[in-house]
């Protein structure tokens, strides 16, 4: 009964925060980027909570269970990407004054590129949101084994949708800060309790196969596997719509950069902690499935009064990732795909705000429908990330350094479409390493486009302006 009260109180608290945040959301800028008022603590908390979703908690503990200490690379490559992005990109992203990643692309390459990028992100994020909703339902099923998974997914998904559409970015930033504290608390507590149950930190290393405590690589996780993670997972932290939305919500570029660096340092310790939980689970409960490692440890090694609190922390990790993806998708739909029509005439700002809430709800309902239908962590998660990184990471980086990489919009469009399409078709046809082919093709098209611009056009033709037409030398990133 205590479990029900604690989890119920947590879900109600998220809704209450959403109601409170809705009072501050008076316009589209408040809904999209919280009026760009986020300080270092809030932005750091939101980054931590957003990054530690289902794959970085349940999934990475599973890697620790099956592959040992190198399983931490799942998150460590993200730490590297985030640290590099904080140092090189955070200030530039914040200076754009944009709301979304597609808008940054559109500032240089025009509306066609902006909409192409929006469609790729939106289609990818539907599966990602659905996967997080499924993960939330499965976490709750540990506490409520006699309740159907469908009902648990529906409850957790509905709470995510409701508090996100109420307060927008204000809700997400506020709830993420609380969720980050819960997540860190849960990880530390489970690491300590699991190690004690296994006989101590040094005994864990002795009871496992010697290769399991080898780092940075071992027979279970080779350098080739780690490089693959760095390219297709790490780059999503370097250039990602969810990461960029945090930079754009920061008070200034310095806050964005500092928050990225602090988050990267925190997540290094978290990466090893979660992997260690999976390793101790292998010692104590070798018969369970790898994905059960974290929740099983919580229920078995923690005192009964604490286990629901840590389950709430796991739930917080999933919900904080889902709400960010949900808001990002809704804002992209409103601002980037329909923004030209919604901004016309009187009452444009109110129309943007109402439309954003509607699309957050609609996208959330569609994702919830996918989650209820699949009831498993669907393959479209990896598919979505591969298509995104293959088609958008390099064009986004080029857009932030327009002087260094001058290129015409049609070549950027070609790179996005060709890179994303090759990766998508390859994944659907089960072509080995199709993501490399997609990203490689995208890079080739961009390099040819830059070479043509630099060496085959007059020097006076500089870089495209906001609409991708006449040159401009006054852009803040120039």
N, C-alpha and C positions, 0 to 999 in steps of 0.2 A: 504493500500500500504506500510505503514511503517513496518507492520508485515513481509511482504514478504522480504523487504530489510534487516531487522535485522536477520531473520532466515537464509536467503540466505548468508549473510556475515559470519555468524557463521559457516555454513557448508563449505564455501570456505576456511575459516581460518583453519579448521581442515585439509583440503587437503594440503594447503600451508605448514603447520607444518610438515605433512608427507613427503612432497617433500624435505624440509630442513633437516629433520632427516635422510632421505635416503642417504645424503652425508656423514654422519658419520658412516653408517652401511657398513663397508668394509669387514666384515667376519661374520661367523656364531655366534661367541660369542657376537658381537655387536647386531645382530638381536635377539638372544635368550635372553640375559641378559644385554644389553646395556654396554658391557665390564665391568660389575660389578662396575659402576662408580657412582651410585645413592647416593646422599647425603640425610640428614635427611628431608629437605624440600621437595625434589622431591619424595622420597619414601612415606612420609606422605601424600602428595597430591594425589599420585596415589592410596594409600590404601583407602583414603576417597572417592575418585571418583569411584573406583572399587566397593566398598561395597554399596554405595548409588545408586543402580540400580532401576529398575522398582518396585520390590517388597518392597524396603526400602523407596520409595517415594510415588508413587501412592497407592501401596498395604497397607503400614502402615497408611497412611492418612485414607484409608478405614476402617482399624481396629479402629482408633480413632473415626470414624463416628459411627461404630456399637457397639464397646465394651468399649469406653471411654479410660481413661488414661492408664490402663494396656496394651493397644495395643502397647505401647512403648516397651514391652518385645520382640517384634519381632526383634528389633535391639539391645536391651540391652543384650540379651543372646549372641549376636555376640560380643559385647564389652567385655564381660567377657571372652569369648573364645579367642579373640585377645590379651587381656592383659595377660592371662595365657600363651598363645603361645609365646608372646613376651618375657616374663620372663624366660620361661623354654626351648623353642625350637628354638628361632630366631638365636642365636649364633650357635647352633648345625647344623641347616639347612644351614646357610651360610658357615660353615666350610667344608661341604661335597664337595663344589666345583662343584656341579651338575648343570644341566640346568632345571630339572623337578622333580616333586614328584616321578614318576615311576623310574627315574634313581637312586634316593636315595634308594628305595626299591631294585633295581637291584644290587646296590653296595654290599649288604649283602646277598641277597637271589638268585641271578642269573637272567639270561635273561628270563626264563619262568615266574617268578613272575613279572618282569618288564613289560613284554608284556601283561600279564593278567590285571595288574593295568592300563595300557595304554588303553586297550580296554574298560574297565569299565568307565574311565574318558571321553574318546572320545565319546562314545555313549551317556553319560549323557549330555555332553556339547553341542551336536547338538541341543537338545531341549531347553537348556537354552539360547543359542545364538538366536535361532528362537524367543523365547518369548520376548527377549529384542528388537529385530527388530520390532515385532508386537507392543510392548509398544511405541516405538519411532514413529511409524506410527499413533498410536492413539493420542499421544500427539500433533503431527502436525495437526491432524484432528480438534482439537479445534480451531486452527487459520485458517484453510482452510476447512471449513465444506462442501464446494461444490466440493472439489477434492476427487476422489475415494481413499478409504483406500489402495487399491492395489498399486496405484502409489506412495502414501506417504511412504508405507513400502519399496517399491523398491528404492526410492530415499535415504532414511535414511540408509537402509541396504547397498546400494552401496557405500556410503561415508565411512561407517565403514570399509568395506572390503578394499577399496582403500588406505586409509591412514595407515591402519595396515600393509598391505603387502609391502608398500613402505619403511617404516622405522623400522618395527618390534618394539622391546622393546623401542628403542629411541623415536619412534612416540608415543607409548602408554604412556610412562612416561611424555613426554612433554605435550601432549594433556590432560592427566589426571590432571596435576598440574593446568592448566587453568580451566578445567571443575570443579575441586574441589572448586575453588574460586566462580565460577558462582553458583554452587549448594548451598553453604553456604549463599551467597548473597540472592538467591531466597527464601530460607527457612526463614531467618530472616525478610525479607521484608514482606512476606505473613503472618507470625505470628503477626507482629505489625499491619498491615492493617486489618487483620481479627478480631483481638481483639478489635480494635477501632470501627469497624463496628458493633460488637456485644455488644458494650457498655462498654468495658474495661475488663481487665483480671478477676476481681472479679465478674463481671456480668455474664461472661461465666459460671463460677462455679454455680451461682445461677439459671441460666436458664436451665441447664441440670439436668437430674435426679441425685439424690444424689449419687447413686451408680457409676455414670460415672466418678466422680472425686476421687473415692476411689483407693488407691494404697497401696500395690502392686497387689492385686487381687480383683475381685468383682464377682457378679453373672454371668456376661457375659464372663469373662475370669478367670476360676478357676485355682487353683494351679496345678491340673493335666494337664491342657492345657499348662501352663507355663513350667512344667517339660518336656513335649513332645517337646516344642520348644527348650529347652536347649539341649536336646539330639540330635535332628535331624537338627536343624539350628545352634545352638551354636558350635557344634563340627566341622561344616564346616568352621568356622572361626579359630578354633584351628588347624585343619589339612585340608588345602584346596590347590589345585594346583594353584589357582589364588593368594592366600595369600603367599604361598611359593615362587612363581615366583618373588614377590616383595622382599622378604628376599634375594633371590639369586642374585638380581640385585643391592643390596646395596653395598656400598664401603667396609664395614666390618660388623662383627657381632654386634658391638656396635650401628652402625647406624640402622641396622635391628631391634634391640630390642627397641631403643629409638623411632623409627618411629611407631612401633606397639603400644607403650604406649601412645604416643601423639594422635594417631588416635583414640584409645579407649576412651580417655577423650573427644575429640571433638564430637565423635558420641553419647556420653551420652546426651549431650545437643541437638544434632540434633534429636535424637529419640523422646524426649519429644516435641520438636518444631513441627515436622511433625505430631505427634499424636494430638497435640493441634489444628493444622490446620483442621484436620478431625472433631474434636469436635466443632469448631466454624462453620464449614460448616453445621453441623447437626442443629445448631440454625438458621442460616440464610437461608439455602436451604434444608429443611427437605425432600423434594420430590425427590431429585436427587438420583442416585445410589451411593453406597459408593465409588466405584472406580473413580467416577467423582469429588470427593471432592476437591482434590488438584488443578487440572486444572480449575475447575469451580470457585474456590475461586480466582485464579489468574486472570481470565478474568473478574470477577464481582467486586472485591474489590480494585484492583490496578488501578492507573491511566493508561490511554490508552498508554502512552509513555513507561510505565514500564512493562506492562503485557507481551509483546513479549520477553523482556529480561528474565523474570522469566520462561516463556515457554522454552526459550533457555536453562535455567538452568536445567529444568526438562529433556529436551532432552539430555543435557550433562550427567545427571545422568545415563540415560539408555545407551547412547553410550559408556560411560567409562567402564561400566560393560561388554558390548558386546565385545569391542575391546580386553579386557584382556582375556576373555573366548576364543575368536577367535584365538588370538596369542598362548595361552596355548595349544589349541587343535592342531594347526598347528605344533608347536614345538614338541609336544608329538608324532605326526604322523611321523615327520621327524627324530627326535633324538632317540626315544625309540622303535618305531615299525620297521622303516627301517634303523636305524642308522648303524647297522652292515654291511649292503650292501653299503650304501652311503659313508662310511669312507674308503673303500678299494681303493688302487691305488692312482695315482697322481691326484691333483686337488680336493681332498676330501672336503676341506673347501668351495671351490666355489660351488661344487655340493650340499653340505648341505644348503648353502644360497639360491641357486636357487630353490631347492626342497621345502624349507620352505615357500618361497613366493608362490610357486605353490599350496601347500596344504592349506595355509591360504586362498587363493582365492577359491580353490575347496570346502573346508569346509564352507566358507562363502556363496558360491552359493547354496550349499545343504541346509544350514540353511535358507537362503532367500527363497528357494523353499518351505520348510516346513512352513515358516511364511506366504507366499502368499496363500498357500493351506488352512491353518487353519484359519487365520485371527481372532484368539482369543487367549487369554493367555492359552496355552494348558496345560493339566494335566501332560504332560511328564516332566514339570519343577519339580513338587514335586516328581514325580516318579524317576527322575534322581538323585535328592539330597538324597532320601531315599536309593537308591541302592548304591550310593557312600559312604554314612556314614556307612551303614551296612557292606559293604565289605572291605573298605579301611582305615578307620580312625584308628582302633586299630592296624592293621599291620604296618601302617606308624609310629605310636608312638613307637612300639616295635623296628623298624629299627633304630630309633634315640637313643635308649638305649640298644645297643647290649650286653653289659656286664651284665646288669640287667636281660635282657630277651633273653638268648641264645636259639635259635630254628632253626631247620633244614628247608631248603627251601620248602620241600614237605608239611610240616605242614602249612607254611604261604600260600602256593598256595591253600591248602584245605580250609583254613579260608576265603580267598578272594572269592573263587568260591562258597563255600557253603553259606556264609553270603550274598553275592550279589544275588545269585540265589533265595534264600528263600525270600528275600525282593522283588525281581522283580516278582516272581510268585505270591506272596501274594498280591501285588498291582494290578496285572492284574486280579486276581481272586476275588478282593475286600475283602480280608481277613483283619479283623480288627486288627490294630496295627502290621502288618506284619513286619514293620521295627524293632520292638523290638525283634521279633523272629530271624530275620536275624542277627542283631548285637549280640544277645545272643549266637547264634550258632557259630558265628565268634569268640567270646570271649572264648567259651568252647574249640574249636579246638586249639586256641592259647595257652590256659592254659595247655592243655594236652601235646602239643608240647614242651612247656617250661619245664614242669615237667619231661618228658622223657629225655630231653637233660641234665637237672641238676642232676637227680637222677638215671637214668638208663644207662648212658654212662660214661666212664672214665673221670676223671677231666681234663686230658690233652687235651681232645677234646673240644676246647673252642668254639668260634663262627665262622660261615662261613665267608669267605673272600668275595672279590668283586664278584667272580663267584659262590659263594655258595658252594665251595668245601673245599679246605684245610684251616685249621685254620689260623687266623691272629690276632696278638695282637698289631699291629702297626697302626691301623686305627685311624684317628684323633678323632673319637667319642668314642673310647674304654675307 
